[in-house]
Amino acid sequence: MEKSGGSKEAGGPPPPLPPPPPAIPPNVKPERVTTTKYTITSRRGVGTTGRPIQLLSNHFKVHVDNPDAVFYQYSVSITGEEKRVVEGRGIGRKVIDRVYQTYASELAGKRFGYDGEKSLYTVGPLPQNKFEFQVVLDEVAKRDIGSPGGSGSPSGPSKRSKRTFQSKTFNVDISYSAKIPLKSVALALRGADVDVNAQDALRVLDIVLRQQAANRGCLLVRQSFFHDDTRNFTSVGGGVTGVRGFHSSFRPTQGGLSLNMDVSTTMILTPGPLIDFLLANQNVREARYIDWVKAKRMLKNVRIKTLHRNMEFKIIGLSEKPCNQQYFSMRVKNGDGASEGQTVDITVYDYFARHCGIELKYSAYLPCVDVGKPKRPNYLPLELCTLISLQRYTKALSSTQRASLVEKSRQKPQERIRTLTDAMTNYKYDDDPVLAECGISIEKQLTQVEGRILETPKLKVGNSDDCIPRNGRWNFNNKKLLDPTQIDRWVVVNFSARCDTSHISRELINCGRNKGIIIQRPYTLIEEDSQFRRASPVVRVEKMFEQIQAKLPGAPEFILCVLPERKNSELYGPWKKRSLSDFGIVTQCISPAKVNDQYLTNLLLKINSKLGGINSLLAIEHSSRVPLINDTPTLILGMDVSHGSPGRSDVPSVAAVVGSRSWPLISRYRASVRTQSPKVEMIDALYKPLEDGSDDGIIRELLVDFFKTSKGRKPTQIIVFRDGVSESQFNQVLNIELDQIIKAYQHLGEENIPKFTVIVAQKNHHTKLFQASSPDNVPPGTVVDTKIVHPRNYDFYMCAQAGMIGTSRPAHYHVLVDEIGFSPDQLQNLIHSLSYVYQRSTTAISIVAPICYAHLAAQQMGQFIKFEDIPEASSSPRSGSVTNVGGVPVQELPRLHENVQGSMFFC
């Protein structure tokens, strides 16, 4: 429904309802392309609506008593005896520590912060701009030292004890690089544009904290550190342990410099006997069931300690033969000791039994661990090896491991507050000599901050009934959906032998009737042919569609698909691809454990949305009263990029953008999804001009859809919600992505550029909010835009969701551009409202719905190519073609069938 009014659109005030143009020119390039250079906007004020609430935040106030201090940065180069540059962080810290111990007087006793690599920082200058030092480290031998010699010799005890230690000499060059005044931080705190110096000064302070943690033997992971304390360990299965530590970073805020301290978790290999790790990692009970090819991959570069000599080694592989058959050559001295004697072959098992007096209990028939060099193996029996603690596990966790981690690592608000304040007291950051030189002291209590609880948006459901959420939740008990669809021809297919599809279909029809959805009896119920249950997922899906085509006179409107597993089913990707890309049929996958009214209602919410129905609308949306959006055609975009699992650099990233449709609604969206180069965060297919002059980009697709579904109106305002980018990438969002959006708009023949509001939403940050006078999580709708926010930039924290378990994490919204001109209250209430339009659930979600939809679309369509061999991918429409991006082949996603392109298939 459109309203006339005196709104000003780009290019001057139009008539109230201009006649729609006959069509959008398909391949028009304007003669004059104009782009605007955007800069990040500053704060325009703070919000005032809502009920005040007193809060605490995990920001600890930092006092700087010596603001005129200047950091001096020095470049560090460490070379070994063969003039090779040393790059390992562990060895670098040891060398620099030895430099300080040996040459403290030459350095005028200056303490310094070292980043573990190539930079060193002091408060004030060193006596000279350039130093050359030589230091000696005594290290326990890592390979072959003290072994009896010969090819493939195992590391056993030796009489040559003098050689169990070796000395290494290192040359260290330290040369002046730059000055970084601490005063730049003070300027940033007063609202000046944050310059490079201020960012560098904060980075130096962070490096000093990391150095402290390194000196305590912690594992460092970016801005977090983890102690080797079993009280902080929790097993998640598969030989993987979650270890709790702390994130710490200095941040400029309105209230001054603060230390943001939070609980953090990372994954490590479970320390202890190596054999126990392998059994747990492969989920087998006995060593004879271990897959040694898999074990060899898993153990590559893992560090172990030997029980018999208390020495550390790095695994490079496994022996080809078991311990009692793996021979190596060793030299045996003559009885007189005067000559080297002869060389004999001996098994590793016999060597340890005869020469070391070690009776191996279970290693005889297992491979040995190779800790030597590629051409000089050095074998150790498995049972003498234990995994060293704090070795990171970087592979993706299974769904079971992830669930276990979430369950075991969650903390209630009061418990988290106690953990953080204890850490601040115990770690005594103020005692650090570098921080002391800057006069830095850190308070031990959380920062008090005032928040506001925004009014909960009202919803409209069926029969124009009002629905008022309570504590961020509502339900459809005794209510009907606002715009229910009707399902006439549908089918149920069953890949799961244990599911009664007849019962499920009856219950779904009954529940649908109560919610207003008229569902006819399914045309047929199709069971998977048992002879194909062991076939590949693609074949199983193909055979099921052959059955559908054989048993139905035409394509069904909808397919309910029962899968054997609830999560990570191998059938999911091939099934979705075949139904959405090839046949254009809306489908809902289920794997029910318990079928009840709540389960069926949630299922119907998804099905109704996918088939074009509407479950509920905001009351202000239903009556066309959304401020600044109702009177001016406004497109809302949600943008997200989904990357492959950690360690998989060959899997393309998947970029998804959803765009609102049927303006002035803000609850209906269409998605457009593309692949791009692995691990690339900026979306490169927003505008994609082809050789024939046409544009095959994402934005054109969404602009055309908006035009067709919004009574021929073109958007003159565009609100962009961008997920997943860090503060260092904000300018790229404006200079790359926003520029592409503008070019796509202009490519359609438009010279007047729309007004833009660009907002980045972050969930992966470390600011938490707590109620000052209650042990519960903050109420849904809590917003904070003072004190702990940026001193200059326009940002705020919002907790729209009800935190039922653990500690709620607010969303951190950064407004980069606001040409539309929302007041702080208008923008915060719009964002709050967009957390209530998520059609899949009856709860307020933690981040705006357009971003959640983009994430869902990227995840679902990413499954299309998950099970295909990328290098051998066919170029047929069904499998997707391969394109070269920067010389790297990236497999393109198959496009959606035209029947489902405009659907909310991702719900």
FENZI-V134265 format. One record per residue. N is the residue number from 0. RES is the residue in one letter. PSI is psi in radians with two decimals (999 if undefined). Layout:
n=<N	N>
res=<RES	RES>
psi=<PSI	PSI>
This chain:
n=<0	1	2	3	4	5	6	7	8	9	10	11	12	13	14	15	16	17	18	19	20	21	22	23	24	25	26	27	28	29	30	31	32	33	34	35	36	37	38	39	40	41	42	43	44	45	46	47	48	49	50	51	52	53	54	55	56	57	58	59	60	61	62	63	64	65	66	67	68	69	70	71	72	73	74	75	76	77	78	79	80	81	82	83	84	85	86	87	88	89	90	91	92	93	94	95	96	97	98	99	100	101	102	103	104	105	106	107	108	109	110	111	112	113	114	115	116	117	118	119	120	121	122	123	124	125	126	127	128	129	130	131	132	133	134	135	136	137	138	139	140	141	142	143	144	145	146	147	148	149	150	151	152	153	154	155	156	157	158	159	160	161	162	163	164	165	166	167	168	169	170	171	172	173	174	175	176	177	178	179	180	181	182	183	184	185	186	187	188	189	190	191	192	193	194	195	196	197	198	199	200	201	202	203	204	205	206	207	208	209	210	211	212	213	214	215	216	217	218	219	220	221	222	223	224	225	226	227	228	229	230	231	232	233	234	235	236	237	238	239	240	241	242	243	244	245	246	247	248	249	250	251	252	253	254	255	256	257	258	259	260	261	262	263	264	265	266	267	268	269	270	271	272	273	274	275	276	277	278	279	280	281	282	283	284	285	286	287	288	289	290	291	292	293	294	295	296	297	298	299	300	301	302	303	304	305	306	307	308	309	310	311	312	313	314	315	316	317	318	319	320	321	322	323	324	325	326	327	328	329	330	331	332	333	334	335	336	337	338	339	340	341	342	343	344	345	346	347	348	349	350	351	352	353	354	355	356	357	358	359	360	361	362	363	364	365	366	367	368	369	370	371	372	373	374	375	376	377	378	379	380	381	382	383	384	385	386	387	388	389	390	391	392	393	394	395	396	397	398	399	400	401	402	403	404	405	406	407	408	409	410	411	412	413	414	415	416	417	418	419	420	421	422	423	424	425	426	427	428	429	430	431	432	433	434	435	436	437	438	439	440	441	442	443	444	445	446	447	448	449	450	451	452	453	454	455	456	457	458	459	460	461	462	463	464	465	466	467	468	469	470	471	472	473	474	475	476	477	478	479	480	481	482	483	484	485	486	487	488	489	490	491	492	493	494	495	496	497	498	499	500	501	502	503	504	505	506	507	508	509	510	511	512	513	514	515	516	517	518	519	520	521	522	523	524	525	526	527	528	529	530	531	532	533	534	535	536	537	538	539	540	541	542	543	544	545	546	547	548	549	550	551	552	553	554	555	556	557	558	559	560	561	562	563	564	565	566	567	568	569	570	571	572	573	574	575	576	577	578	579	580	581	582	583	584	585	586	587	588	589	590	591	592	593	594	595	596	597	598	599	600	601	602	603	604	605	606	607	608	609	610	611	612	613	614	615	616	617	618	619	620	621	622	623	624	625	626	627	628	629	630	631	632	633	634	635	636	637	638	639	640	641	642	643	644	645	646	647	648	649	650	651	652	653	654	655	656	657	658	659	660	661	662	663	664	665	666	667	668	669	670	671	672	673	674	675	676	677	678	679	680	681	682	683	684	685	686	687	688	689	690	691	692	693	694	695	696	697	698	699	700	701	702	703	704	705	706	707	708	709	710	711	712	713	714	715	716	717	718	719	720	721	722	723	724	725	726	727	728	729	730	731	732	733	734	735	736	737	738	739	740	741	742	743	744	745	746	747	748	749	750	751	752	753	754	755	756	757	758	759	760	761	762	763	764	765	766	767	768	769	770	771	772	773	774	775	776	777	778	779	780	781	782	783	784	785	786	787	788	789	790	791	792	793	794	795	796	797	798	799	800	801	802	803	804	805	806	807	808	809	810	811	812	813	814	815	816	817	818	819	820	821	822	823	824	825	826	827	828	829	830	831	832	833	834	835	836	837	838	839	840	841	842	843	844	845	846	847	848	849	850	851	852	853	854	855	856	857	858	859	860	861	862	863	864	865	866	867	868	869	870	871	872	873	874	875	876	877	878	879	880	881	882	883	884	885	886	887	888	889	890	891	892	893	894	895	896	897	898	899	900	901	902	903	904	905	906>
res=<M	E	K	S	G	G	S	K	E	A	G	G	P	P	P	P	L	P	P	P	P	P	A	I	P	P	N	V	K	P	E	R	V	T	T	T	K	Y	T	I	T	S	R	R	G	V	G	T	T	G	R	P	I	Q	L	L	S	N	H	F	K	V	H	V	D	N	P	D	A	V	F	Y	Q	Y	S	V	S	I	T	G	E	E	K	R	V	V	E	G	R	G	I	G	R	K	V	I	D	R	V	Y	Q	T	Y	A	S	E	L	A	G	K	R	F	G	Y	D	G	E	K	S	L	Y	T	V	G	P	L	P	Q	N	K	F	E	F	Q	V	V	L	D	E	V	A	K	R	D	I	G	S	P	G	G	S	G	S	P	S	G	P	S	K	R	S	K	R	T	F	Q	S	K	T	F	N	V	D	I	S	Y	S	A	K	I	P	L	K	S	V	A	L	A	L	R	G	A	D	V	D	V	N	A	Q	D	A	L	R	V	L	D	I	V	L	R	Q	Q	A	A	N	R	G	C	L	L	V	R	Q	S	F	F	H	D	D	T	R	N	F	T	S	V	G	G	G	V	T	G	V	R	G	F	H	S	S	F	R	P	T	Q	G	G	L	S	L	N	M	D	V	S	T	T	M	I	L	T	P	G	P	L	I	D	F	L	L	A	N	Q	N	V	R	E	A	R	Y	I	D	W	V	K	A	K	R	M	L	K	N	V	R	I	K	T	L	H	R	N	M	E	F	K	I	I	G	L	S	E	K	P	C	N	Q	Q	Y	F	S	M	R	V	K	N	G	D	G	A	S	E	G	Q	T	V	D	I	T	V	Y	D	Y	F	A	R	H	C	G	I	E	L	K	Y	S	A	Y	L	P	C	V	D	V	G	K	P	K	R	P	N	Y	L	P	L	E	L	C	T	L	I	S	L	Q	R	Y	T	K	A	L	S	S	T	Q	R	A	S	L	V	E	K	S	R	Q	K	P	Q	E	R	I	R	T	L	T	D	A	M	T	N	Y	K	Y	D	D	D	P	V	L	A	E	C	G	I	S	I	E	K	Q	L	T	Q	V	E	G	R	I	L	E	T	P	K	L	K	V	G	N	S	D	D	C	I	P	R	N	G	R	W	N	F	N	N	K	K	L	L	D	P	T	Q	I	D	R	W	V	V	V	N	F	S	A	R	C	D	T	S	H	I	S	R	E	L	I	N	C	G	R	N	K	G	I	I	I	Q	R	P	Y	T	L	I	E	E	D	S	Q	F	R	R	A	S	P	V	V	R	V	E	K	M	F	E	Q	I	Q	A	K	L	P	G	A	P	E	F	I	L	C	V	L	P	E	R	K	N	S	E	L	Y	G	P	W	K	K	R	S	L	S	D	F	G	I	V	T	Q	C	I	S	P	A	K	V	N	D	Q	Y	L	T	N	L	L	L	K	I	N	S	K	L	G	G	I	N	S	L	L	A	I	E	H	S	S	R	V	P	L	I	N	D	T	P	T	L	I	L	G	M	D	V	S	H	G	S	P	G	R	S	D	V	P	S	V	A	A	V	V	G	S	R	S	W	P	L	I	S	R	Y	R	A	S	V	R	T	Q	S	P	K	V	E	M	I	D	A	L	Y	K	P	L	E	D	G	S	D	D	G	I	I	R	E	L	L	V	D	F	F	K	T	S	K	G	R	K	P	T	Q	I	I	V	F	R	D	G	V	S	E	S	Q	F	N	Q	V	L	N	I	E	L	D	Q	I	I	K	A	Y	Q	H	L	G	E	E	N	I	P	K	F	T	V	I	V	A	Q	K	N	H	H	T	K	L	F	Q	A	S	S	P	D	N	V	P	P	G	T	V	V	D	T	K	I	V	H	P	R	N	Y	D	F	Y	M	C	A	Q	A	G	M	I	G	T	S	R	P	A	H	Y	H	V	L	V	D	E	I	G	F	S	P	D	Q	L	Q	N	L	I	H	S	L	S	Y	V	Y	Q	R	S	T	T	A	I	S	I	V	A	P	I	C	Y	A	H	L	A	A	Q	Q	M	G	Q	F	I	K	F	E	D	I	P	E	A	S	S	S	P	R	S	G	S	V	T	N	V	G	G	V	P	V	Q	E	L	P	R	L	H	E	N	V	Q	G	S	M	F	F	C>
psi=<2.26	2.62	2.46	2.85	3.05	0.58	2.53	2.11	2.91	2.29	0.22	2.87	2.19	2.96	2.76	-0.84	1.53	2.58	2.42	2.53	2.76	-0.62	2.80	2.20	2.19	-0.74	0.93	2.25	2.11	2.62	-0.61	2.04	2.12	2.34	2.61	2.42	2.12	2.50	2.72	2.24	2.77	2.91	2.45	0.13	-3.02	2.80	2.78	-0.29	2.76	2.92	2.25	2.58	2.39	2.25	2.89	2.62	2.65	0.74	2.25	2.16	2.38	2.23	2.36	1.86	-0.19	1.16	-0.27	0.03	2.58	2.22	2.37	2.19	2.35	2.43	2.43	2.29	2.15	2.17	2.59	-2.95	-0.49	0.37	0.26	2.42	2.31	2.20	-0.19	2.29	-0.74	-0.84	-0.60	-0.77	-0.70	-0.73	-0.79	-0.64	-0.73	-0.62	-0.80	-0.75	-0.66	-0.64	0.51	-0.68	-0.72	-0.51	0.19	0.50	0.23	2.21	2.64	2.79	2.33	2.33	0.08	-0.08	-1.65	0.17	2.49	2.49	2.43	2.76	1.94	2.89	2.74	2.87	-0.52	2.83	-0.30	2.36	2.58	2.03	2.73	2.23	2.74	2.27	2.31	2.02	2.49	2.39	2.46	-0.63	2.30	-0.28	2.20	-0.03	2.78	0.07	2.88	2.91	2.27	0.40	2.38	2.72	1.71	3.08	2.61	2.65	-0.29	1.10	-0.41	-0.42	0.14	-0.21	2.54	2.55	2.41	2.40	2.37	2.43	2.27	2.08	2.20	2.13	2.48	2.44	-0.88	2.88	2.44	1.76	2.36	-0.39	-0.46	-0.53	-0.74	-0.69	-0.73	-0.65	-0.43	0.10	0.10	2.73	2.20	2.05	3.11	-0.65	-0.74	-0.76	-0.71	-0.70	-0.73	-0.63	-0.66	-0.78	-0.70	-0.68	-0.67	-0.74	-0.72	-0.67	-0.70	-0.83	-0.69	-0.68	-0.42	0.12	0.38	2.70	2.25	2.23	1.79	-2.05	0.18	2.72	2.59	2.18	2.65	1.34	1.98	-0.32	-0.37	0.12	2.51	2.15	2.39	0.14	2.80	0.39	0.28	2.41	2.35	2.34	2.26	2.32	-2.61	2.46	2.44	2.34	2.47	2.33	2.40	2.29	2.97	-0.57	0.11	-3.03	2.37	2.71	2.01	1.98	2.27	2.75	2.41	2.71	2.42	2.97	2.42	2.83	2.36	2.05	2.73	-2.93	2.35	-0.65	-0.64	-0.69	-0.80	-0.71	-0.77	-0.70	-0.65	0.04	0.84	2.77	-0.48	2.66	-0.48	-0.28	0.02	2.35	1.84	-0.42	-0.78	-0.70	-0.69	-0.74	-0.74	-0.65	-0.12	2.18	0.18	2.47	2.38	2.86	2.46	2.46	-0.62	-0.32	-0.07	0.76	2.67	2.49	2.83	2.27	2.30	-0.24	-2.90	2.72	2.70	-0.48	2.81	2.86	-0.67	0.02	-0.10	1.82	2.71	2.84	2.32	2.61	2.36	2.23	2.60	2.80	-0.60	-0.22	0.03	-0.44	2.88	-0.49	-2.81	2.91	2.28	2.68	2.40	2.56	2.73	-0.70	-0.85	-0.62	-0.85	-0.57	-0.81	-0.73	-0.33	-0.20	0.50	2.04	1.90	2.32	-0.69	0.08	-0.15	-0.70	0.22	2.69	2.79	2.75	2.28	2.04	0.37	-2.50	2.86	-0.68	0.11	1.36	2.72	1.89	2.48	2.39	2.50	-0.72	-0.15	0.09	2.36	2.51	2.31	2.54	2.85	0.72	2.08	2.47	2.03	-0.01	2.84	2.46	2.61	2.89	-0.61	-0.78	-0.71	-0.75	-0.70	-0.73	-0.82	-0.78	-0.73	-0.34	-0.12	2.55	2.41	2.77	-0.83	-0.63	-0.69	-0.72	-0.78	-0.74	-0.75	-0.78	-0.61	-0.75	-0.74	-0.61	-0.74	-0.62	-0.25	0.98	-0.55	-0.39	-0.18	2.28	-0.59	-0.78	-0.64	-0.67	-0.49	-0.04	0.53	2.25	2.57	2.24	2.71	-0.03	2.66	2.68	2.32	2.39	2.58	2.27	3.14	2.52	1.96	2.67	2.41	2.28	2.48	2.61	2.74	2.29	-2.87	2.68	0.39	0.48	2.56	2.54	2.07	1.89	2.52	2.19	0.73	0.26	2.68	3.10	2.99	0.43	2.18	0.42	2.74	2.75	2.63	-0.86	1.41	2.55	3.09	2.33	1.93	-0.88	1.97	2.97	2.62	2.23	2.51	1.94	-0.04	2.13	-0.35	0.16	2.35	1.66	-0.48	-0.76	-0.78	-0.78	-0.68	-0.81	-0.65	-0.73	-0.77	-0.79	-0.70	-0.72	-0.72	-0.48	0.03	-0.03	2.11	1.96	2.06	2.91	2.50	2.54	-0.71	2.80	2.18	2.13	2.52	2.40	2.12	-0.42	-0.24	0.06	-0.44	0.08	3.02	2.73	-0.73	-0.73	-0.74	-0.74	-0.76	-0.78	-0.62	-0.72	-0.53	-0.69	-0.75	-0.81	-0.60	-0.59	-0.24	2.51	-0.35	3.12	2.39	2.79	-0.52	2.48	2.22	2.08	2.10	2.07	2.70	-0.47	2.54	-0.65	2.61	0.61	2.33	-0.27	-0.36	-0.93	-0.94	-0.64	-0.83	-0.71	-0.79	-0.73	-0.74	-0.66	-0.76	-0.74	-0.38	0.73	2.25	2.39	2.56	2.13	2.42	2.78	1.31	2.33	-0.70	2.19	1.93	-3.10	-0.69	-0.75	-0.82	-0.65	-0.81	-0.65	-0.76	-0.55	-0.75	-0.82	-0.77	-0.73	-0.74	-0.59	0.14	0.03	3.02	2.22	-0.82	2.78	2.76	2.51	-0.70	-0.46	-0.71	-0.62	0.24	0.99	0.54	2.03	2.40	-0.12	-0.65	-0.67	-0.18	2.16	2.06	2.18	2.26	2.20	2.44	2.22	2.34	2.65	2.22	2.22	2.79	3.05	2.69	2.40	-0.18	1.59	-0.04	-0.09	2.18	2.60	2.67	2.08	2.30	2.42	2.27	2.52	2.45	2.69	2.94	0.81	2.45	0.32	2.61	0.31	-0.12	2.38	2.67	2.54	2.58	2.27	2.43	2.74	2.76	3.13	2.52	2.44	0.23	2.19	-0.63	2.31	2.18	0.04	0.38	-0.72	2.13	1.38	2.38	3.00	-0.52	0.09	-0.12	2.95	2.08	0.45	2.98	-0.79	-0.69	-0.78	-0.75	-0.58	-0.77	-0.71	-0.72	-0.80	-0.79	-0.55	-0.03	0.70	0.67	0.33	2.50	2.50	2.24	-0.02	2.39	2.16	2.14	2.13	2.08	2.25	2.66	0.23	2.55	2.96	-0.54	-0.23	0.07	-0.75	-0.54	-0.65	-0.74	-0.77	-0.43	-1.05	-0.81	-0.63	-0.69	-0.70	-0.75	-0.74	-0.69	-0.68	-0.78	-0.53	-0.42	0.22	0.19	2.28	-0.54	2.03	2.40	2.84	2.42	2.49	2.09	2.15	2.23	2.31	2.22	2.32	-0.47	1.15	-3.11	0.30	2.24	2.65	2.46	2.59	2.40	-0.46	0.44	2.53	-0.11	2.91	2.83	2.58	2.67	2.45	0.10	2.29	2.48	2.14	0.47	2.92	-1.04	0.07	3.05	2.47	-0.38	-0.83	2.82	1.68	2.83	2.80	2.42	2.30	1.59	-0.45	2.79	2.11	1.87	-0.58	2.66	-2.71	2.23	2.51	2.06	2.72	2.49	1.91	2.30	2.07	1.90	-0.67	2.46	1.35	-0.44	-0.59	0.75	2.48	2.78	-0.71	-0.76	-0.77	-0.76	-0.67	-0.60	-0.82	-0.72	-0.77	-0.65	-0.15	-0.09	0.14	0.20	1.93	-0.24	-0.30	2.99	0.72	2.66	2.39	2.87	-0.24	2.74	2.53	-0.72	-0.63	-0.72	-0.73	-0.72	-0.71	-0.77	-0.75	-0.74	-0.75	-0.82	-0.81	-0.43	-0.46	-0.37	-0.63	0.09	-0.64	0.27	2.64	1.84	-0.82	-0.47	0.24	2.43	2.80	0.22	2.76	-0.50	-0.65	-0.20	2.50	2.94	2.21	2.75	2.15	1.90	0.59	-0.11	2.18	2.23	2.15	2.25	2.57	2.52	2.50	2.68	2.59	2.56	-0.43	-0.47	0.04	-0.67	0.03	2.83	1.08	-0.39	-0.13	999>
